[in-house]
Amino acid sequence: MDEKKKNGTVIVGIAGWSYRDWEDVAYPKDEKDKLRYLSQFVDLVEINTSFYRPVNPDIARKWLRSVSHNPNFIFTAKLWQRFTHVYDEPYTRPEVEEFKQGLEPLMEPRKLGALLMQFPFYFRNSQEAKDLVARLSDDFADFPKVIEVRDRSWNNLETFDFFRENGLSVANLDMPRARDGFDRPVAPTGEIGYLRIHGRNYNAWFKKGAGRDEKYDYLYSEEEVDELMKRAEDIAEKALKTYVIFNNHFRAKALVNSLQIISRQLRRKVPVPWMLIDFFPELEKIAEPRPKETLF
């Protein structure tokens, strides 16, 4: 990829939208369409359910209806773990077609910004691993693709050339760093910038037996939000479009930090779910005024 500056658009959002611990924190517990509700406040959501199973095309169409009021809204989606985490039995062509069909409704109106190929920590750079990556890239050639690798063996220029040749952008990560972890502040490949932000809860991240909620229970400080915004801008200088995804999801902290960056981007106050301010009073200073109540 040409290393010249592109200064592309930066879009900020959240990973997932339906969490039990977000009820009566980010949205009312009885809210039936949580995606519709949250798409009033952010323009981007990373689909997590696609990691666990192929999406039903009818469900994808329902998602489109939910966000139809926001013309700027865009999705990204995680690739099914069958392709990235299961190696003892090669995946099949019918499995590829089933997964692709599920996301096709999002492709037609250009609402899918990226397909994220997320590999585990133990996925190390080898010829066999590269063969799998190349095969996936070919099988999902019609999708804009981002690869997330977490082992430092992938952190070299030769590998970045390989990714570029296979039409892959590289996900940049903000998370607790392991000694052998992939550590690249601004990965220099691909036209899609992708920054996934998991939190910096070091103690829980490496603690044996720590649960998902404990690992992702982290709220970035104001200073850290400024740091992340600068990093996103650096990534955007080398990309046509950059997606910033907050995955520090416990108790809606991802939404809090997303709104803080969005406010900084726009240099103004932004819509904020009012119940969220009750839990995070620091949002008051970036929130648009609460609408006046009308008595009937």
N, C-alpha and C positions, 0 to 999 in steps of 0.2 A: 504494500500500500504506500502511496505517496505520503511522505511525512509532513507535507506542507499543512498549514493550518486550514481547517474547514469551518470552525466556529459554528457548529450545528446547534440545533434546538436541544434544550435540556428539559425533559419531562419527569416529574417527580411523583412517586406513588407508593403503594403498599403491596406486600405479598399476602394474598388471601384477603377475604372480607367477612368470613363467617366464623367467629370464635365465640365460644360460650362466655369467656371472661371479658368480652367486649360488650355484653348485654348490659344495658343501663349505665354504660360507661361511654361508649362511642355512639351507640344507637339504642333506642328503646327496646326493651326485651320483646315486646309484642310486634316489632317491625317485621312485616312479612317479606319485604324485598330489601334486604340489607345492601345489596349491590347498588340498587337505585338510590338508596339513601346516601351511601358514601360517595357516589359519583357526583353528588352536589359539591363535594369538597376537594376531591382529587381527580386528575385526568388520566390516571394510570393504575392498573391493578395487574399483578402477576398471578396467573391462574395456577393454584397449587394442586387442585384435585386431579389434573391431568398427569401428575407424577404417579398417582396410585392406580389409575385405571383410564382407559380411553374415554373421552367425553362423548356423551350422546349428542348427535347433531341438533336434536330438538332443544336440548338444554342450552347449547351454544346460541341458538336463535333466541331463546328466552333472555339470555344475557344481553344480547344486542338490543332487545326491546327495553330492558331495564335501564340501559345507558343512552337511549335514543334522545333524551332531552339534552344531552351534553355532546355537541358535535365534535368536540376536541378529544373525546375519550378514546383511549387505546388500551388494548390488552397485550400482555406477553404471556407465554405459557411454558410450563416445564414439560420436558419430554418424559414419557412414561418410563418408569424405572426398569421395566422389562428390557429396555434397550441399553440402559446405562449401568445397571447394577447386577444383572444376571448373566453369568459367563459360562455356565456349565452346559447350556444348551442354546445353540444359535437361534436368534429370533427368526420368524418366518415372514414371507411376503404378505400373507393374510393379516398378520398382526400389524404390519406397516400400514396396509390399506385401511384397516379398522381405525387406527389412530388418526391417520390423515383425514378420513371422512368426518371424524368428530370435530375437527377444527376448521374444515372447509368453509362453514358459514361465516367465520370470522375473516377468512382470506378474501372473500368476494368483495366486501366493502372496504378492504384495506384496514381492518380494525385489529389485525394481529401484527404487532411491531416486531416481535422476535420469538423464536422457539429456543428455549434454553436447554442445552444438553448438559445437565449437571452430573458430574462424575464424583464418586466418593474419594475420601482421603487416600485409600489404598490403591487407587487407580494410577499406577506409575507408568512413566514413559517407557515404551518398548515397541518393538516392531508389531507385535500382536495387538497392542493397544492402539497403535496408529492405524492398523488395518481396520479395526472396529470403527474408529473415528471416521476414516475415509468412507467406509461402507455406509454409515449413518448419514454422512454428508451427501452422498449420492442418492440414498433412498429418500431423503427429505430435501431434495434439491430445490423444490419450489418454495420453500420456506426461508425467510430471513433467519439466520442461525447464529447463536452465541454458544460458546463452549465454556464451561466452568470446570477447571481442574484445580486440585488443592495440594498436589505434591510438587515439591520444588524441582523435581526431575524434568518438568515441562518448561521451566523458566530459562530458556536459552533462545538465541536468535534463529537457530536452525529449525527449532520447533515452531516458532512464530511464522516462519516462512511456510512450513507445512500447513499450518492452520489457514493462512492466507490463500494458499493454493487450493484449499478445499472449501473456500467460501465461508470461513468461520471467523467471527469476531471473538475476542477473548473477554470473559467477565472479569472485572476488577472487584476485589473483595475488601470489605472492612469487617474484621472479625478477630478474635484472639488468635495469635500466631503460634503455631507449633514450630519446633526447631526445623522440621523438614517440610514446612508448609510453603505453598506457592506465595511469594511475596513480590508483587509487582504493582507499584502505585498507579502506573498508567501503562497498561498493556498496549503495544503499538501495532495492533493488527485489526483489520476489518473496518467497515464503514459504520457499524453500529457500536456506540459506546454503551457499556452496561456496568453499572456500579451496584453491587448487592451489599446491603448493610445489615449485618447480623447482630451488632452490639459488641461490647467489649467486656463482657462478664467473664474475665479470665478464670476466676476461681471455680465457677460452676462449669465452665466449658470443658475443663480438663478433670473434673471431679468424677470419679467412678460412681455410677448409679444416679447421677444427676438427670432429672427429667427434662423434657423439651421446654416446658414453661420456665424452669429455673435457668436454663442456659440462655434463653432469649429475653430474660427479664433485665433490661438495661435501657435507661433513658439517657440519650446523649445530652451533654451540657450545651449551653449557648456557645461556648468557645469551640466545642467539638463540632457543633452544627456548622459554624463558620468554616472550620477546617474541611469538613465534608463538601461544603459548597465549593470551596476553592478546588478541591480534587475533581469534582464533577466538571467544573469549568475547564480544567486542564485536559480531562478526557475529551470534552466536547471540541477542543481545538483540533483533534485528530479524527473526528467522526462527523458524519452527516446528521445523525440524530443520537442522542444519549438518553438512556433510561436509568433513572435512579430509583432503586427499590429498597424500601426499608422493611426488614424482616425481624426487627426486634419487637415481636408482636405482642408479648405478654401485657395484658391490661391496656391494650391500644397505644402503647408507647410508640409504635411505628407511625401511627397516624399523627401523634403529637409532633414528632420530629419532621414528618413530611410537611405539615402545615407551617412549621417554622421556616423551612427552606423555601417553600412556595412564597411565603410573605417576603422573604429576603429577595427572591427573584423579581417579584413584582414591585418591590419597594412600596408596599402599601398594606393596609389591613385586609384580611381575607375572611371568607365565611368559615366559621368554626362551629361544630356541634356544641350547643350550649351546655349540655350535660357533661361534656368532656372537660370544660373549664372548671367544673366543680371538683374534679380530681386533679387537674393540672392548672392551678391558678395563673401560672406564668403565661398561659395562652391569652389571657385577658388583654394584654398589650398589643397583640397582633390580630385580635378578632374584630370583625366589623360590628358596629353597634347592634344590639339586640332589637329586633322589630318591636315597635310599641304595640301593646295589647289593646284590642278594641273591645269595648263593652257593648253587648247587645241587650 
